[in-house]
Structures are given as structure tokens and as C-alpha cells.
Amino acid sequence: METAVIEVTPLLVPIKQACTIIGRGQSALYELIGAGKIRAVKSDGRTLVVVESLHEYVAVLEATKPAKVAPPRKRKPQHLRQRENIAMEG
């Protein structure tokens, strides 16, 4: 007889796990909660973060603040630069 495996997506996560999910520290997360950008609830004295609000926060960041990354610099490999420096000194 096979047993069915049901995957459950959490609705609430503790602060530490929420920090891991969005890649921010605890102080930053508490600031986001205080600013109303991420929702949290209290349960038995614990602060739990609403997972849906983490997804919403990331979606807003993606829409309003896309990362601007500079293209990679075109440099010669280090071993070639070192040879040039040695040739110039010698």
C-alpha cells in the first residue's frame, strides 16, 4: 500500500526563516515590519511573518528597484599583466 505525500507550503514562518527567505538581516526585517512593508502576527509570544507578504515585498522590489549591474571589465588575465610589468621593468 502506497502512502500519499502531501507537500505543505507554510503560511507563517519565524523571523529567522523569513530573513533567510528574503536574504536580509533581522534588524532590516523588523524595520520592514514596522514600516508595514511586511506583515507579521503574534502567536503564543512568537512573531511569525506572513509568507505571502514576503512574496509581495519581493515583487514590489523587482517592479520598482531593478538591480543595475555594470558590465564586466575587459582586462587581460593577471598572468599576462604580470608578464607585461616584468618586461617593462626589465
C-alpha positions as CSV (number, residue, x, y, z in Angstrom):
1,M,0.0,0.0,0.0
2,E,1.4,3.4,-1.0
3,T,1.2,6.4,1.3
4,A,0.4,9.8,-0.2
5,V,2.9,12.5,0.4
6,I,1.4,16.0,0.7
7,E,3.6,19.0,0.4
8,V,2.5,21.8,2.6
9,T,3.6,25.4,2.0
10,P,3.9,27.3,5.2
11,L,1.6,30.3,5.7
12,L,3.7,31.7,8.6
13,V,7.4,31.5,9.3
14,P,9.5,32.6,12.2
15,I,11.7,35.7,11.9
16,K,14.9,33.8,11.3
17,Q,13.4,31.8,8.5
18,A,11.9,34.9,6.9
19,C,15.3,36.6,7.0
20,T,16.7,33.6,5.1
21,I,13.9,33.6,2.6
22,I,14.5,37.3,1.5
23,G,18.2,37.4,2.3
24,R,18.0,40.3,4.8
25,G,19.1,40.5,8.5
26,Q,16.8,40.6,11.5
27,S,17.1,44.3,12.0
28,A,16.2,45.0,8.4
29,L,13.2,42.6,8.7
30,Y,11.9,44.3,11.8
31,E,12.2,47.7,10.1
32,L,10.2,46.4,7.2
33,I,7.6,45.0,9.5
34,G,7.4,48.4,11.4
35,A,7.1,50.2,8.1
36,G,4.2,48.0,7.1
37,K,6.0,46.5,4.1
38,I,5.9,43.0,5.5
39,R,3.1,41.6,7.6
40,A,3.7,39.7,10.8
41,V,1.5,38.3,13.6
42,K,2.0,37.2,17.2
43,S,1.2,33.7,18.2
44,D,2.0,32.4,21.7
45,G,4.5,35.2,22.2
46,R,6.3,34.5,18.9
47,T,6.5,36.8,16.0
48,L,5.6,35.0,12.8
49,V,5.9,36.5,9.3
50,V,3.1,36.1,6.7
51,V,4.9,34.3,3.8
52,E,2.6,35.9,1.2
53,S,3.8,39.3,2.4
54,L,7.4,38.3,1.7
55,H,6.5,37.4,-1.9
56,E,4.6,40.7,-2.3
57,Y,7.6,42.6,-0.9
58,V,9.9,41.0,-3.4
59,A,7.5,41.6,-6.3
60,V,7.4,45.3,-5.4
61,L,11.2,45.5,-5.3
62,E,11.5,43.8,-8.7
63,A,9.0,46.2,-10.2
64,T,10.4,49.4,-8.7
65,K,14.1,48.8,-8.0
66,P,15.7,46.5,-10.5
67,A,19.4,46.0,-10.0
68,K,21.7,47.9,-12.3
69,V,24.8,45.9,-12.7
70,A,27.8,47.2,-14.6
71,P,29.1,45.0,-17.4
72,P,32.3,43.1,-16.6
73,R,35.5,45.0,-17.2
74,K,37.6,43.8,-20.1
75,R,41.0,43.1,-18.5
76,K,43.8,40.9,-19.6
77,P,44.3,37.8,-17.3
78,Q,46.6,38.5,-14.4
79,H,49.4,36.3,-15.6
80,L,49.6,38.3,-18.9
81,R,49.6,41.7,-16.9
82,Q,52.4,40.4,-14.7
83,R,54.5,39.4,-17.8
84,E,54.0,42.9,-19.2
85,N,55.1,44.5,-15.9
86,I,58.2,42.3,-15.8
87,A,59.0,43.2,-19.4
88,M,58.6,46.9,-18.7
89,E,60.8,46.8,-15.6
90,G,63.5,44.6,-17.2
